[in-house]
Amino acid sequence: MNGLDEFCKVPAARLTLDQIMARCNSYGVAWELTGAKIGLIIVGAVLIGLFVLIRRIKKKEDAGIVFGNTVEGLLYGGLSVWAGSSAGVVLALLLPPAIMGVMLVVFGVLALLIMIAALITGTATGMKVVGTICLLALAGGLIAASSVAFQVPASGRAGDAYETYLWAMAITFASTGFVDALIVSIFRGYHYLAGWFLVPLNASWGLLGNLLGLMNHFASMLFFDDYGKVQETRTFYVRYDAGFHLKAGYDFTEGDAMSATNVEKHEAVHVLQHFIFGPIYPLSHVAWVALMFVPGIIAGLVKRTVGAGITDFTYYNNPFEVVAYAFGGTRNDGSKDLIVRDTFAWIIAIVWILGATGAAIAFFAARS
């Protein structure tokens, strides 16, 4: 990867964290090809190409399909590692290490919670061990990466520790981008005309949503019978007909991983939101839930029940859900007492999404 001196344009070993955060923000450098990055790209390309080749041969597919899919896998493997490693460094440069560390811990804990839920609800007894190992590996990798972030000293010389931190973030997000590219290559989730663009987009701009997507992939594919009845959609997502759900009767989508039997168009909108808004989507989604949680409790006590109040305020009135429900599903749970009418809900949604996007642009401008 690139050394810290390249980002700072001066010898950085003696710089403090404040000095590094103030002057070492040459984001374009993160995308440059270095010897180490080229090596990782080659490894990623060869591995995915090999996995795809073996799978297609085992399925006894036509030679043309085997060749074309293998080339596709080679391309996806290289692009995912390049985009993931580069974007991981950009995110590391944008965020203070302590903030990055906390965020990675939160995602690691989420992976453990998804694992527990999948163990309880999953039906594929024989594969649960593999699924548990995969989710434990994801959680462990994220928490290990967070420990590197926390080791960057807040005072005194921070250059060496910060360079290690950049390497850790590059490897972490190169790995998560690679794993998703492997899944979409094996199960042919992306259309062959769009995959060359969606794979690096998912690994970079969608790097946070991809972490959630990997949790859904593992929970659906490895904890439910017949690999969650995965479908080779050749669209822009991988769909599981009988995969993981947070709540019975509700389809569930994170990143490019969709577990849907009822409202596929609705869930497809969420995948598009992931690709279009990148990290803005999960972060502003969570911000809405946090903001509306207590008002939902209060409204539920007054009008319905606490559970209904929380669901209506945090879910049915959520700006991203308002948009998705316009394409599929019914935006109510049997009562509209606490659900904002569509006209006002759309106004709120537009203001919220534009506001979140504006805040992200302002943050990036301030760090440039």
C-alpha positions as CSV (number, residue, x, y, z in Angstrom):
1,M,0.0,0.0,0.0
2,N,1.0,3.6,0.1
3,G,3.2,4.8,2.9
4,L,2.1,7.6,5.3
5,D,4.8,9.9,3.9
6,E,3.0,9.9,0.5
7,F,-0.3,11.1,2.1
8,C,1.4,13.7,4.3
9,K,4.0,14.7,1.6
10,V,6.5,15.0,4.5
11,P,8.3,12.5,6.8
12,A,5.4,11.5,9.0
13,A,7.0,9.3,11.7
14,R,7.3,12.2,14.2
15,L,3.9,13.8,13.6
16,T,1.2,13.7,16.2
17,L,-2.3,12.5,15.5
18,D,-3.7,16.0,15.3
19,Q,-1.0,16.9,12.8
20,I,-1.7,13.8,10.7
21,M,-5.4,14.5,10.6
22,A,-4.8,18.1,9.6
23,R,-2.4,17.6,6.8
24,C,-2.4,13.9,5.6
25,N,-5.5,13.8,3.5
26,S,-4.3,13.2,0.0
27,Y,-7.2,10.9,-0.8
28,G,-6.3,10.4,-4.5
29,V,-3.1,8.7,-3.4
30,A,-5.1,5.9,-1.9
31,W,-6.3,4.8,-5.3
32,E,-2.9,4.5,-6.9
33,L,-1.5,1.1,-7.7
34,T,1.6,0.1,-5.8
35,G,3.5,-3.2,-5.8
36,A,1.8,-4.5,-2.7
37,K,-1.7,-3.6,-4.0
38,I,-1.0,-5.2,-7.4
39,G,0.0,-8.3,-5.6
40,L,-3.2,-8.4,-3.7
41,I,-5.2,-7.7,-6.8
42,I,-3.6,-10.7,-8.6
43,V,-4.3,-13.0,-5.6
44,G,-8.0,-11.8,-5.4
45,A,-8.5,-12.3,-9.2
46,V,-6.9,-15.7,-9.3
47,L,-8.8,-17.0,-6.2
48,I,-12.3,-15.9,-7.5
49,G,-11.5,-17.1,-11.0
50,L,-10.5,-20.5,-9.6
51,F,-13.6,-20.9,-7.4
52,V,-15.9,-20.0,-10.3
53,L,-14.1,-22.3,-12.7
54,I,-14.4,-25.2,-10.2
55,R,-18.1,-24.5,-9.6
56,R,-19.0,-24.2,-13.2
57,I,-17.1,-27.4,-14.1
58,K,-18.9,-29.3,-11.3
59,K,-22.2,-28.1,-12.6
60,K,-21.2,-29.4,-16.1
61,E,-22.0,-26.2,-17.8
62,D,-21.2,-25.4,-21.4
63,A,-17.6,-24.5,-22.2
64,G,-18.5,-21.0,-23.3
65,I,-20.3,-20.3,-20.0
66,V,-17.4,-21.8,-18.0
67,F,-14.9,-19.6,-19.9
68,G,-17.0,-16.4,-19.7
69,N,-17.9,-16.8,-16.0
70,T,-14.3,-17.5,-15.1
71,V,-13.1,-14.4,-16.9
72,E,-15.9,-12.5,-15.1
73,G,-14.6,-13.9,-11.8
74,L,-11.1,-12.9,-12.5
75,L,-12.3,-9.3,-13.2
76,Y,-14.5,-9.1,-10.1
77,G,-11.7,-10.5,-7.9
78,G,-9.2,-7.9,-9.0
79,L,-11.6,-5.0,-9.0
80,S,-13.0,-5.8,-5.5
81,V,-9.6,-5.9,-3.9
82,W,-8.4,-2.7,-5.6
83,A,-11.6,-0.8,-4.7
84,G,-12.0,-2.2,-1.2
85,S,-8.4,-1.6,-0.1
86,S,-8.4,2.0,-1.6
87,A,-11.7,2.9,0.0
88,G,-10.7,1.5,3.3
89,V,-7.7,3.9,3.4
90,V,-9.9,6.8,2.3
91,L,-12.3,6.1,5.2
92,A,-9.4,5.8,7.6
93,L,-8.1,9.1,6.5
94,L,-11.5,10.7,6.9
95,L,-12.3,9.4,10.4
96,P,-10.3,9.8,13.6
97,P,-9.0,6.3,14.5
98,A,-11.1,6.2,17.7
99,I,-14.3,6.8,15.8
100,M,-13.3,4.2,13.2
101,G,-12.6,1.7,16.0
102,V,-15.9,2.2,17.7
103,M,-17.7,1.8,14.4
104,L,-15.9,-1.4,13.6
105,V,-16.8,-2.8,17.1
106,V,-20.5,-1.9,16.5
107,F,-20.4,-3.8,13.2
108,G,-18.6,-6.7,14.9
109,V,-21.3,-6.9,17.6
110,L,-24.0,-6.8,14.9
111,A,-22.4,-9.8,13.2
112,L,-22.5,-11.7,16.5
113,L,-26.2,-10.8,17.0
114,I,-27.1,-11.9,13.5
115,M,-25.2,-15.1,14.2
116,I,-27.3,-15.8,17.3
117,A,-30.5,-15.0,15.5
118,A,-29.6,-17.2,12.6
119,L,-28.7,-20.0,15.0
120,I,-32.2,-19.8,16.5
121,T,-34.2,-19.5,13.3
122,G,-32.0,-21.4,10.8
123,T,-33.1,-24.7,9.4
124,A,-29.8,-26.1,7.9
125,T,-28.5,-27.9,10.9
126,G,-25.5,-29.4,9.1
127,M,-24.3,-26.0,7.7
128,K,-24.8,-23.9,10.9
129,V,-21.3,-24.7,12.0
130,V,-19.9,-23.3,8.7
131,G,-22.1,-20.2,9.1
132,T,-21.1,-19.7,12.7
133,I,-17.4,-19.9,11.7
134,C,-18.0,-17.3,8.9
135,L,-19.8,-14.8,11.1
136,L,-17.3,-15.3,13.9
137,A,-14.5,-14.7,11.5
138,L,-16.2,-11.5,10.2
139,A,-16.9,-10.2,13.8
140,G,-13.4,-11.2,14.9
141,G,-11.7,-9.5,11.9
142,L,-13.6,-6.3,12.5
143,I,-12.9,-6.2,16.2
144,A,-9.2,-7.0,15.5
145,A,-9.1,-4.1,13.0
146,S,-10.7,-1.9,15.7
147,S,-7.9,-2.8,18.1
148,V,-5.4,-1.5,15.6
149,A,-7.3,1.8,15.4
150,F,-7.5,2.2,19.1
151,Q,-3.7,1.7,19.3
152,V,-3.0,5.0,17.5
153,P,-2.0,7.4,20.3
154,A,-4.0,10.5,20.8
155,S,-0.9,12.4,21.9
156,G,2.8,12.2,21.1
157,R,4.3,10.6,18.0
158,A,1.6,8.7,16.1
159,G,3.2,8.2,12.6
160,D,4.2,4.6,12.9
161,A,1.0,3.5,14.6
162,Y,-1.1,5.4,12.1
163,E,0.6,3.8,9.1
164,T,-0.2,0.4,10.6
165,Y,-3.8,1.6,11.0
166,L,-4.0,2.5,7.3
167,W,-2.7,-0.9,6.4
168,A,-5.2,-2.6,8.6
169,M,-8.1,-0.7,7.1
170,A,-6.9,-1.5,3.6
171,I,-6.7,-5.2,4.3
172,T,-10.0,-5.3,6.2
173,F,-12.1,-3.7,3.4
174,A,-10.1,-5.4,0.6
175,S,-11.2,-8.7,2.3
176,T,-14.9,-7.8,2.7
177,G,-15.1,-6.5,-0.8
178,F,-13.4,-9.7,-2.0
179,V,-15.9,-12.0,-0.2
180,D,-18.9,-10.3,-1.6
181,A,-17.4,-10.4,-5.1
182,L,-16.9,-14.1,-4.6
183,I,-20.5,-14.6,-3.6
184,V,-22.0,-12.6,-6.5
185,S,-19.6,-14.4,-8.9
186,I,-20.6,-17.9,-7.8
187,F,-24.3,-17.1,-7.7
188,R,-24.3,-14.8,-10.7
189,G,-26.0,-12.0,-8.9
190,Y,-24.9,-9.1,-11.1
191,H,-25.8,-8.7,-14.8
192,Y,-22.6,-9.3,-16.8
193,L,-22.9,-5.8,-18.4
194,A,-23.1,-4.1,-14.9
195,G,-20.9,-6.3,-12.7
196,W,-17.6,-4.5,-13.8
197,F,-19.1,-1.3,-12.3
198,L,-21.2,-2.7,-9.3
199,V,-18.4,-4.8,-7.8
200,P,-15.9,-2.0,-7.2
201,L,-18.8,0.4,-6.3
202,N,-20.0,-2.1,-3.6
203,A,-16.5,-2.6,-2.3
204,S,-15.8,1.1,-2.1
205,W,-18.7,3.5,-1.9
206,G,-20.9,0.8,-0.4
207,L,-18.2,-0.6,2.0
208,L,-20.3,-0.1,5.2
209,G,-23.5,-1.5,3.7
210,N,-21.4,-4.4,2.3
211,L,-20.5,-5.3,5.9
212,L,-24.2,-5.7,6.7
213,G,-24.7,-7.4,3.3
214,L,-22.1,-10.1,4.2
215,M,-24.0,-10.7,7.5
216,N,-27.2,-11.4,5.5
217,H,-25.3,-13.5,2.9
218,F,-23.8,-15.7,5.6
219,A,-27.0,-15.9,7.6
220,S,-29.2,-16.8,4.6
221,M,-26.8,-19.0,2.7
222,L,-25.3,-21.0,5.5
223,F,-28.1,-21.3,8.1
224,F,-31.1,-22.3,5.9
225,D,-31.8,-25.3,3.8
226,D,-30.7,-25.4,0.2
227,Y,-28.4,-22.4,0.7
228,G,-31.5,-20.3,1.5
229,K,-32.8,-21.2,-2.0
230,V,-30.5,-18.7,-3.5
231,Q,-31.5,-17.4,-6.9
232,E,-29.1,-16.5,-9.8
233,T,-30.8,-13.3,-10.6
234,R,-28.3,-11.7,-13.0
235,T,-29.6,-8.2,-11.9
236,F,-27.9,-6.2,-9.2
237,Y,-28.4,-8.3,-6.1
238,V,-28.3,-11.9,-4.8
239,R,-31.8,-13.0,-3.7
240,Y,-32.6,-15.8,-1.3
241,D,-36.1,-17.3,-1.5
242,A,-35.9,-18.8,2.0
243,G,-33.2,-17.0,3.8
244,F,-32.7,-15.0,7.0
245,H,-35.4,-12.6,8.2
246,L,-35.2,-10.3,11.2
247,K,-39.0,-10.6,11.7
248,A,-41.3,-13.2,10.4
249,G,-43.3,-12.1,7.4
250,Y,-41.0,-9.2,6.6
251,D,-38.4,-9.5,3.8
252,F,-34.9,-8.4,4.7
253,T,-32.2,-6.7,2.6
254,E,-28.8,-5.4,3.5
255,G,-26.2,-4.3,1.0
256,D,-26.7,-6.4,-2.2
257,A,-28.1,-9.4,-0.2
258,M,-31.8,-9.9,-0.4
259,S,-33.9,-12.4,1.5
260,A,-37.3,-11.9,-0.2
261,T,-40.4,-13.8,-1.0
262,N,-43.1,-11.1,-0.8
263,V,-42.0,-7.7,-2.0
264,E,-38.9,-8.1,-4.3
265,K,-39.4,-4.7,-5.9
266,H,-39.5,-3.0,-2.5
267,E,-36.3,-4.8,-1.5
268,A,-34.7,-3.9,-4.8
269,V,-35.2,-0.3,-4.0
270,H,-33.2,-0.8,-0.8
271,V,-30.3,-2.3,-2.8
272,L,-30.4,0.7,-5.1
273,Q,-30.3,3.0,-2.0
274,H,-27.3,1.1,-0.9
275,F,-25.5,1.7,-4.2
276,I,-26.6,5.3,-4.7
277,F,-26.1,6.7,-1.2
278,G,-23.3,4.4,0.0
279,P,-22.4,5.0,3.7
280,I,-25.0,7.8,3.9
281,Y,-27.8,5.1,3.7
282,P,-27.0,2.9,6.7
283,L,-25.8,5.8,8.9
284,S,-28.8,8.1,8.2
285,H,-31.1,5.1,8.5
286,V,-29.7,4.3,12.0
287,A,-29.8,8.0,12.9
288,W,-33.6,8.1,12.0
289,V,-34.2,5.0,14.2
290,A,-32.3,6.6,17.1
291,L,-34.1,9.9,16.7
292,M,-37.6,8.3,16.5
293,F,-37.2,5.6,19.1
294,V,-38.3,7.6,22.2
295,P,-41.0,9.5,20.4
296,G,-42.3,6.2,19.2
297,I,-42.5,4.9,22.7
298,I,-44.5,8.0,23.8
299,A,-46.8,7.9,20.8
300,G,-47.4,4.2,21.3
301,L,-48.4,4.7,24.9
302,V,-50.8,7.4,24.0
303,K,-52.4,5.8,20.8
304,R,-51.6,2.1,20.5
305,T,-48.9,0.0,22.2
306,V,-45.2,0.6,22.8
307,G,-44.2,-1.9,20.2
308,A,-46.5,-0.5,17.6
309,G,-45.4,3.0,18.3
310,I,-41.7,2.1,17.9
311,T,-42.4,0.2,14.7
312,D,-44.5,2.9,13.1
313,F,-42.1,5.7,14.0
314,T,-38.8,4.0,13.3
315,Y,-39.8,1.8,10.4
316,Y,-43.0,2.8,8.5
317,N,-42.2,6.5,8.8
318,N,-38.5,6.0,7.9
319,P,-37.7,8.1,4.8
320,F,-35.9,5.2,3.1
321,E,-38.9,2.9,3.7
322,V,-41.3,5.5,2.5
323,V,-39.5,5.5,-0.9
324,A,-39.3,1.7,-1.0
325,Y,-43.0,1.2,-0.2
326,A,-43.9,3.3,-3.2
327,F,-42.7,0.4,-5.3
328,G,-44.1,-2.5,-3.3
329,G,-45.9,-3.5,-0.2
330,T,-48.4,-1.7,2.1
331,R,-47.1,1.0,4.4
332,N,-49.1,0.1,7.5
333,D,-49.4,-2.6,10.1
334,G,-53.2,-2.6,10.3
335,S,-53.5,0.9,11.7
336,K,-52.5,4.3,10.3
337,D,-52.9,6.2,13.5
338,L,-49.2,6.8,13.9
339,I,-48.1,6.6,10.3
340,V,-47.6,9.9,8.5
341,R,-49.7,10.3,5.4
342,D,-47.9,9.8,2.1
343,T,-47.7,13.4,1.0
344,F,-46.1,14.6,4.2
345,A,-44.0,11.4,4.5
346,W,-42.5,12.1,1.0
347,I,-41.7,15.7,2.0
348,I,-40.0,14.5,5.2
349,A,-38.1,11.8,3.2
350,I,-36.8,14.2,0.6
351,V,-35.7,16.7,3.3
352,W,-34.1,14.0,5.4
353,I,-32.2,12.3,2.5
354,L,-31.0,15.6,1.0
355,G,-30.0,16.8,4.5
356,A,-28.0,13.6,5.1
357,T,-26.3,13.9,1.7
358,G,-25.5,17.6,2.3
359,A,-24.0,16.8,5.7
360,A,-21.8,14.1,4.2
361,I,-20.6,16.5,1.5
362,A,-19.9,19.2,4.1
363,F,-18.0,16.7,6.2
364,F,-15.8,15.5,3.3
365,A,-15.2,19.2,2.2
366,A,-14.1,20.0,5.8
367,R,-11.6,17.1,5.8
368,S,-10.2,17.9,2.3
